[in-house]
Amino acid sequence: MRLDNARAAGHPFLRELYQDGYYPDQVVDRGRDILLRLCARIEAERPADLPALYALTHAATEEFNDLEAAFEEAGSEIETVAREAMAEDFAFVAGAYGFPDADVEELIAPREW
């Protein structure tokens, strides 16, 4: 997936999870893909304000909610390290696309992890 935003295109999404053998790469790959799709949607839809951005991040968060079962099937789970890495990457995305004041908790408000 090609992104126009150089910061997002070069960002190592979920790096901490890839570095920890507890998290299976094939599931982490799915999480990284969710974040890349979020970036692509932001580039395509160009949200004008925080509520519009939050609508996009909430949809991505719900996709992460669906990954919990995949983590569990692979003998892992979305626990503290994973939650923090995901939240940090959502905050990174918001900042990279011009929303540095986005509230991290609001970015991922529908999370179940």
N, C-alpha and C positions, 0 to 999 in steps of 0.2 A: 504494500500500500504506500503510495507516494504522498507525502505531506508537503505543503508549501511552506509551513512554518519551520524554519531551520532549527529552532530550539526543540520543538517537539520531535522533529524527524531524527535528531541526534540523541534524544534522551533514552537512557537505558531503563525502560519501564520495568518495575518490579525486580530490580537488580538484587535486592536483599533476598528475595525468595529464590532466585536462581542460584545464589551463593550458598544456600542452606539445603542440604540434601533431604531434609524433612519434607520439602515441597516438591512434588513430582513435576519435572519440566513440562510434560505434556499438558498438565492442568494449568500451570503458570503461563504457558504459551497462550492458552485460551483467555486468561486474564489480560495479558499484554495486548492481545487482539481486540479485546473490549475497549481498552484505553486508546488504541490506535483508531478504532472506528469512531470513538468519541471525538478525537481530534479531527478526523475527516468530516464528521457531521458539523462540528463547529465551523470548519472552513467552508463547508457548503452552505450552511444556513446563516452564518454570521449573526449570532444573537446580539441584539442591540443593547440589552441590559441584563442585570443579574437574574431577574425572574426567567428570562428566556434561556440563559445559560443553565440555571438550575433545572429547567425542564429536561435539557439534554443530559445533564449529569445524573439526574434521577433515573432516567431510562437506563443509563450505563450501570448505575448502582444495582438496579433490579437484575441486570444480567449477571453481575457478580453474586447476587443472592442465589441465583440458579446454579452457580459453580460449587456451592457448598457440598452438594451431594457428590460431585466429581472428586473433590478433595477427599471426602470420607471414603469413597470407593477405592481410592488409591492409598489409603492408610494415613491420611493427613487430615488437616482441618484448617479452617480460617480462624487462627487464634491471634494473640496479641501482636506478634511480629508481622504477620500477614495483614492484619487490620491497619496497623500503622503505616506499612509500606503502601497499601492501597490508598489510604487517606492522603498520604504525602504526594502520591502521583496525581490524584484528583486536584490537589492544591497546585501542583506544578502546572497541570494543564490549564487551570483557570488563569494563573499568572502569565503563562506563555501566550495566551490569547487575549491579553489585555484586561484581565479582571483580577488584579492583585489583591483587591479588598474583599473577594468572595469569602464567605464564611465556610470553613471546611466542613463543619457539622451540617450546614445546609446543603452543601454540594452532595453529600452522601446521606441525606436525611432518610430515605427509605431503606437503609441498610438493615439487614438481619444478621450481620456478623459483628 
